[in-house]
Amino acid sequence: MIDKGSDERVEILSDQELGRTLSRLASQVLESVADSRELLFLGIPTRGVHLSRVLAKELEPIAGHIIDQGSLDPTFHRDDLGRVGTRMVQPTDLPNSVEGREVVLVDDVIFTGRTVRAALEALQAWGRPQRVMLLVMVDRGHREVPIQPDFCGRKVPTRRTESIELRLSDVDGEEGVYLRQLP
């Protein structure tokens, strides 16, 4: 797809396509719950947290109320820290209890599924939601555990030597989804 030495990226979703995809995902989430006041978006650091905020804001005018949003860092629940390394741990931020809530875990990219598995384990420490759903912007394949997203912006088969980047204007100054060759 991309030359090995290339530092270039390939656009998967333009800013307009990303906007349409976000609207579609927000609508799908809203259609899946009986009471939108029970919704709780929990972003998985790092880009999942920002994506979670964007989706909650997207839903507010449709739902007619503020959508609860927070973050859940699964770092200490990972089973592959030695292999993937660590990043600075982000604080878990829950706006209120997860008990009986319709929780939507939000991540930018699902790859092996191990981050989501760790997030599910971390969530158990905070209570028992009524239901947990998974929303990802990109499913790139290569699953190592049997976890699939309930809501997916785009499926993009990749090589293990490639990465997917979600860019959001609030953080990056641009919007879109890009594929890049790893060094």
C-alpha positions in Angstrom: 0.0 0.0 0.0 2.7 2.5 1.1 6.4 2.4 0.4 8.3 1.1 3.5 10.5 4.2 3.7 7.6 6.6 3.1 6.5 9.1 5.8 3.3 9.8 3.9 -0.1 8.9 5.0 -3.1 7.7 3.1 -6.5 9.3 3.8 -9.1 6.8 4.9 -11.8 9.3 5.9 -11.8 13.0 5.0 -13.0 15.6 7.4 -16.4 15.6 5.7 -16.6 11.8 5.7 -15.5 11.7 9.4 -18.3 14.2 10.2 -20.9 12.0 8.5 -19.6 8.9 10.1 -19.8 10.5 13.6 -23.4 11.5 13.0 -24.2 8.0 11.8 -22.6 6.4 14.8 -24.3 8.8 17.2 -27.7 7.9 15.7 -27.0 4.2 15.9 -26.2 4.5 19.6 -29.3 6.5 20.3 -31.5 4.0 18.4 -30.0 1.1 20.4 -31.2 2.4 23.9 -34.6 2.8 25.3 -33.7 5.8 27.5 -30.9 8.1 26.4 -30.6 9.4 30.0 -29.1 6.1 30.9 -26.3 6.5 28.3 -22.8 6.9 29.6 -19.9 7.3 27.1 -16.5 6.1 28.4 -13.6 6.9 26.3 -10.5 4.7 26.4 -7.3 6.9 26.4 -6.0 8.5 24.4 -8.1 9.2 21.3 -11.1 7.3 22.6 -11.5 10.0 25.3 -11.6 12.8 22.7 -13.9 10.8 20.4 -16.2 10.1 23.3 -16.6 13.9 23.9 -17.3 14.5 20.3 -20.0 11.8 20.1 -21.6 13.1 23.4 -21.8 16.6 21.9 -23.2 15.2 18.6 -26.0 13.5 20.5 -27.0 16.3 22.8 -29.2 18.2 20.3 -30.9 15.0 19.1 -31.5 13.6 22.7 -32.5 17.0 24.1 -30.2 16.7 27.1 -26.5 16.4 28.1 -25.1 12.9 27.5 -22.9 11.7 30.4 -19.3 11.2 29.3 -16.1 10.2 31.0 -12.9 8.1 30.6 -11.7 4.7 31.7 -8.0 3.9 31.6 -7.4 0.1 31.4 -3.6 0.2 31.6 -3.2 -1.8 34.8 -5.6 -4.5 33.6 -3.6 -5.2 30.4 -2.1 -8.7 29.9 0.5 -7.5 27.4 2.2 -4.6 29.0 5.6 -6.1 28.5 5.0 -6.4 24.8 3.3 -3.1 24.0 5.0 -0.9 26.6 3.4 1.6 28.7 2.3 5.2 28.3 1.5 7.7 31.0 -1.6 6.4 32.9 -4.6 8.7 32.5 -7.0 9.1 35.4 -10.3 7.3 35.2 -13.1 9.9 35.2 -16.6 8.8 35.8 -19.3 11.5 36.0 -21.4 9.3 38.2 -22.0 5.6 38.9 -22.0 3.0 36.2 -24.6 0.9 38.0 -27.6 0.1 35.8 -26.3 2.4 33.0 -26.0 1.8 29.3 -22.3 2.2 28.9 -20.7 2.8 25.5 -16.9 2.1 25.6 -15.4 4.3 22.9 -12.0 3.8 21.2 -10.5 5.1 18.1 -9.2 1.9 16.6 -9.7 -1.8 17.5 -6.8 -4.0 16.7 -6.0 -7.1 18.7 -8.9 -6.5 21.2 -6.7 -6.6 24.2 -7.3 -3.0 25.1 -11.0 -3.5 25.1 -10.7 -6.7 27.1 -8.7 -4.8 29.7 -11.2 -2.0 29.7 -14.0 -4.4 30.4 -12.1 -5.8 33.4 -11.4 -2.2 34.6 -15.0 -1.3 34.3 -16.0 -4.2 36.6 -14.1 -2.4 39.4 -16.5 0.5 39.2 -19.8 -1.4 39.3 -22.2 -3.4 37.1 -23.7 -1.6 34.1 -27.0 -2.8 32.7 -25.2 -3.2 29.3 -21.8 -2.5 27.8 -21.5 -1.7 24.1 -18.3 -1.0 22.1 -18.0 1.8 19.6 -14.8 2.2 17.5 -14.0 4.6 14.6 -11.9 1.9 12.8 -11.7 -1.8 13.0 -8.4 -2.8 11.5 -8.6 -6.6 12.1 -5.9 -8.8 13.6 -8.0 -9.8 16.6 -6.4 -11.9 19.3 -9.4 -12.2 21.6 -13.1 -12.7 20.5 -14.2 -9.1 20.9 -16.2 -7.2 18.2 -17.5 -3.7 18.1 -21.3 -3.0 18.3 -20.8 0.2 16.3 -18.0 0.7 13.8 -17.2 3.7 11.6 -15.2 1.9 9.1 -13.5 -1.5 8.6 -10.0 -1.1 7.2 -8.0 -4.3 6.7 -4.4 -3.5 7.5 -1.0 -5.1 7.7 0.7 -5.3 11.1 3.3 -2.9 9.7 0.7 -0.1 9.3 -1.1 2.1 11.8 -4.4 4.0 11.7 -4.6 7.6 13.1 -7.8 9.4 14.1 -7.2 13.1 13.9 -9.7 15.5 15.7 -9.6 19.3 15.3 -9.9 19.9 19.1 -6.6 18.1 19.6 -4.8 17.9 16.3 -6.0 21.0 14.4 -7.3 18.8 11.6 -9.9 16.1 11.1 -9.7 12.8 9.3 -8.6 9.2 9.5 -5.3 8.2 8.0 -3.2 5.0 7.4 0.5 5.3 7.9 3.4 2.8 7.5 5.2 2.1 10.8 8.9 2.9 10.8 
